[in-house]
Amino acid sequence: MQNEGRQLLTAFFPKVSETNSGAGAAAGAAVASPDGSSEDEPEVRDEQRQDVFESSEEIGEREKEGPSEGNAEELLSEDPGLWPDKLTAQQRETLVCRLASESVDLTKVAPKDKEGKAFPDYLQYVKSANGREKIRRDWLIHSDSTKALFCIPCLLFSHEQTRQSKSALNSKDGLKLSDIKWQKMYRKFPEHETHTPHKQCYVKWKSLQHSLLVATGVDGHLQKQFQTEAEKHTKILERLLDVTLHLASRNLAFRGKTSNLDDVHNGNFLGTFELLAHYDPFLHEHLEKVRQNKKGSRLTHYLSPDTQNEFIELCGKRMLNTILKEREDAIYYSVICDSTPDISHTEQSVLLVRYVHHNKEDSGVWKMVERFIEFKDFHKKTGQEISEMILEALQSNGIPLQECRGQGYDNGANMSGKVKGVQAQILKVNPLATFSPCASHTLNLVGVHAAESCPEVATFFGSVNRLYNFFSASPERWATLKEKTGCSLHRLSDTRWSARIAAVRVVAAHLPSILEALECVLATCSLTSEAKSEANGLISYFKTFDAIVFLTVWVKILQCIENRNVILQAGDISLDVEAANIKALQEEMQAFRNRWDSLLAEASLVAQAMDVPHHFRSEERRKRKRKCMPDEMTQEDATTEDSAENAFRNNIFFVAMDSIISALSARFQTTANICETFAPILKLTDMTEAQIKTTCRALAKIYHMDLSQEFENEVLHFCTIYDATFLKNLSSLELLNAIWKMQLQSIFGELCIALRIFCTLPVTVAGGERAFSKLKLVKNYLRSTMGQDRPNSLAILSIESQLAKQLDFTDLISDFANKKTYPAHPSHASHELFRGLLEMPPAPGCA
């Protein structure tokens, strides 16, 4: 009988039990050698081998978890309002262990009743008959999610009772605190305590708690075994977490061609583990067990691709939940959306949220953050369809649209259209979601239209791009260019304006060397007639005074635009910073327009050094002679150098500069209007009292859900102390932090709300572009068949890698380790096993 009992007990120890199912036997037929091959089939090819990781781990986890076990990501909360309707035995044990060490004072966490009275302390205790002794009601628990009270033992064990308690404390919704009076609970709680089903559940609860914590009997031995295994698994998972975050933050692939240890093609994940094992004795011992493990035996090693995906998904969900919690605390947010096709020709739409985060760990500083939410596989393009996708994504992530205060998209008609665009569709649902067009995209359009303002400017940029195309068409030509100039040319781009300054800057800095490289290519390389014509045309164009003037002018203009663009693409600036930079850029362009003489003198010096004639191409053109009347005096129609210079200045230079200056004013009018709306908090020192009152009332009327009439009084009071308390010329975010640093938020509460709403409004969609850059690294041509969930998890770990380093994954690791350690039928199964051993008939020959 003892031998049979031991055989039955071994079924509950994962390290010594063996599979008996058909699938398990088939998978566990061979022994994995250190190189991953099978002893029974030494000549089987790598791609035909049975994966030792998949066979051992999948079989062990399947039998341990059972059909009723949920996915690993379903981690239990200690909030009873979030518990599933039917708890498994393992979930019940986990909750019992967690709640055993907690003792919450309900007077501090429970809300007020319907009369507005706080939870009385006497309801937490049961008094003796003499009234001198009291015992704590440890079965009573409060739910933050449902704002209700529950009975712990009844929730855990009532489904096993033939006669269940009908008390509200045992219901799904619990005892709602907003519908009761505390004085009535003085009689209700004793009635529930004396009810027989409650007593039976309470005994089961305490028995299981004692069995798990004290660890006596069969349950005790099992619990010690499980605890030991869980501790080992926790250590492994700690290393697994570090490797996962390391690879994800660097956008590296996890898997390789094989899943065998000691194989150079097993990928970065297993390769990193093998490297760490050289310096980590515990990990070295674990990998040795995996190498020596027989196929089919239960060894949970966490190295299989399925476990990698499961753990990546868990970490991604933890990151997403942290971001959603930050957003919930911030209340106000803006939504940012953009789209692009990926390597598999799937249209990927990215969703980000921007909010002002109060970082309590960093001295309580407010910071503007843009957080990644997810990529959506969405190929539709109309404004109505995209807006529905955004609303559905916000709802699925539990982000209420009513708290949205801003929208950020590019200037496409389907996104920014005033009638059918996405911003118009969302404004119909939430009028407070102010649309702010992308500043970088708008600035790019200013430059694009300026480059097309006249044919001569378009010809110049076309010639710069032709120069790149000519040299990049042949490695021999490119080598000649590198030899002569020591640098590389760059192509132009209509969507990335920064590419223009990179292309023009190189040509302006190395024009003599580039012309020398063109002549060298003509002399030494074998060219087609088209290529020779192209080279001669480029030489002829860039040896003109017009090209030198264009290079001199545009390299300065583009550099100014690029400097502002870099500032605007930062994720931690607000619209007032954008408006100030655009105004400064506009003034700078106006100053350039008035500096024609100095620019022409600079170009003349460059032309003189290159031996280029100092005259414009218009002088070489044949002039049409006007017919004179008989009585009209004949005047010689000759074009002078001065008239050609005036023609270039008036018809080309001034036209391009006026295009930039006017476009800066017109295209950024939306930003100026928003700043004017928030003038009470941006220009309060430059406004009269009457102007402050008018603008405050207008702003409070727009944001009537967030601001009240008290906002006007706060701003007026703030003006009286501003000069003596705060520095001048503070940005909106700096002013918000200054108020909190002085601890004045209690008297300027609505002023702080207005500042937070303004800082929430997006400046650019550069965060979406940065997310697409990460997507290209995560989902490259070698991983183009990846599904949608895995890129989302890897992307959030990569994009928000700094946040991932700050998070504590201890509870996630603990839950994951316990889930893989405990069998599908824990303590109650052990009771049944022990009862079966007692009732088992004696073996033959036994007394």
Stockholm file with secondary structure:
# STOCKHOLM 1.0

chainA/1-847         MQNEGRQLLTAFFPKVSETNSGAGAAAGAAVASPDGSSEDEPEVRDEQRQDVFESSEEIGEREKEGPSEGNAEELLSEDPGLWPDKLTAQQRETLVCRLASESVDLTKVAPKDKEGKAFPDYLQYVKSANGREKIRRDWLIHSDSTKALFCIPCLLFSHEQTRQSKSALNSKDGLKLSDIKWQKMYRKFPEHETHTPHKQCYVKWKSLQHSLLVATGVDGHLQKQFQTEAEKHTKILERLLDVTLHLASRNLAFRGKTSNLDDVHNGNFLGTFELLAHYDPFLHEHLEKVRQNKKGSRLTHYLSPDTQNEFIELCGKRMLNTILKEREDAIYYSVICDSTPDISHTEQSVLLVRYVHHNKEDSGVWKMVERFIEFKDFHKKTGQEISEMILEALQSNGIPLQECRGQGYDNGANMSGKVKGVQAQILKVNPLATFSPCASHTLNLVGVHAAESCPEVATFFGSVNRLYNFFSASPERWATLKEKTGCSLHRLSDTRWSARIAAVRVVAAHLPSILEALECVLATCSLTSEAKSEANGLISYFKTFDAIVFLTVWVKILQCIENRNVILQAGDISLDVEAANIKALQEEMQAFRNRWDSLLAEASLVAQAMDVPHHFRSEERRKRKRKCMPDEMTQEDATTEDSAENAFRNNIFFVAMDSIISALSARFQTTANICETFAPILKLTDMTEAQIKTTCRALAKIYHMDLSQEFENEVLHFCTIYDATFLKNLSSLELLNAIWKMQLQSIFGELCIALRIFCTLPVTVAGGERAFSKLKLVKNYLRSTMGQDRPNSLAILSIESQLAKQLDFTDLISDFANKKTYPAHPSHASHELFRGLLEMPPAPGCA
#=GR chainA/1-847 SS CHHHHHHHHGGGCTTTCBCCSHHHHHHTSSBBCTTSCBSSCTTCCGGGSCCHHHHHHHHHHHHHHCTTCCCTTCCCCSCGGGSCSSCCHHHHHHHHHHHHTCCCCHHHHSCCCTTSCCCCGGGGEEECTTSSCEEECTTEEEETTTTEEEEHHHHHHGGGCSSCCCSGGGSSSCEEGGGCCHHHHHHHHHHHHTSHHHHHHHHHHHHHHHHHHHCCHHHHHHHHHHHHHHHHHHHHHHHHHHHHHHHHHTTCCCCCSCCCTTCTTSHHHHHHHHHHHTTCHHHHHHHHHHHHCBTTBCCCCSCSHHHHHHHHHHHHHHHHHHHHHHHHHHCCEEEEEEEEECTTSCEEEEEEEEEEEEETTTTTEEEEEEEEEEEEECCCCSHHHHHHHHHHHHHHTTCCGGGEEEEECCSCHHHHCSSSSHHHHHHHHCTTCEECCCHHHHHHHHHHHHHTSSHHHHHHHHHHHHHHHHHHTCHHHHHHHHHHHSSCCCCCCSSCTHHHHHHHHHHHHSHHHHHHHHHHHHHHSCCCHHHHHHHHHHHHHHTSHHHHHHHHHHHHHHHHHHHHHHHHTCTTCCHHHHHHHHHHHHHHHHHHHTTHHHHHHHHHHHHHHTTCCSSCGGGGSCCCCCCCCTTSCCCCCCCCHHHHHHHHIIIIIHHHHHHHHHHHHHHTHHHHHHHHHTHHHHSGGGSCHHHHHHHHHHHHHHTTTTCCTHHHHHHHHHHHHHHHHSCSSCCHHHHHHHHHHTTCTTTSHHHHHHHHHHHHSCCCSHHHHHHHHHHHHHSCGGGTTCCSHHHHHHHHHHHTHHHHHHSCCHHHHHHHHHHHHSCSSCHHHHHHHHHHHHHSCCCTTCC
#=GC SS_cons         CHHHHHHHHGGGCTTTCBCCSHHHHHHTSSBBCTTSCBSSCTTCCGGGSCCHHHHHHHHHHHHHHCTTCCCTTCCCCSCGGGSCSSCCHHHHHHHHHHHHTCCCCHHHHSCCCTTSCCCCGGGGEEECTTSSCEEECTTEEEETTTTEEEEHHHHHHGGGCSSCCCSGGGSSSCEEGGGCCHHHHHHHHHHHHTSHHHHHHHHHHHHHHHHHHHCCHHHHHHHHHHHHHHHHHHHHHHHHHHHHHHHHHTTCCCCCSCCCTTCTTSHHHHHHHHHHHTTCHHHHHHHHHHHHCBTTBCCCCSCSHHHHHHHHHHHHHHHHHHHHHHHHHHCCEEEEEEEEECTTSCEEEEEEEEEEEEETTTTTEEEEEEEEEEEEECCCCSHHHHHHHHHHHHHHTTCCGGGEEEEECCSCHHHHCSSSSHHHHHHHHCTTCEECCCHHHHHHHHHHHHHTSSHHHHHHHHHHHHHHHHHHTCHHHHHHHHHHHSSCCCCCCSSCTHHHHHHHHHHHHSHHHHHHHHHHHHHHSCCCHHHHHHHHHHHHHHTSHHHHHHHHHHHHHHHHHHHHHHHHTCTTCCHHHHHHHHHHHHHHHHHHHTTHHHHHHHHHHHHHHTTCCSSCGGGGSCCCCCCCCTTSCCCCCCCCHHHHHHHHIIIIIHHHHHHHHHHHHHHTHHHHHHHHHTHHHHSGGGSCHHHHHHHHHHHHHHTTTTCCTHHHHHHHHHHHHHHHHSCSSCCHHHHHHHHHHTTCTTTSHHHHHHHHHHHHSCCCSHHHHHHHHHHHHHSCGGGTTCCSHHHHHHHHHHHTHHHHHHSCCHHHHHHHHHHHHSCSSCHHHHHHHHHHHHHSCCCTTCC
//
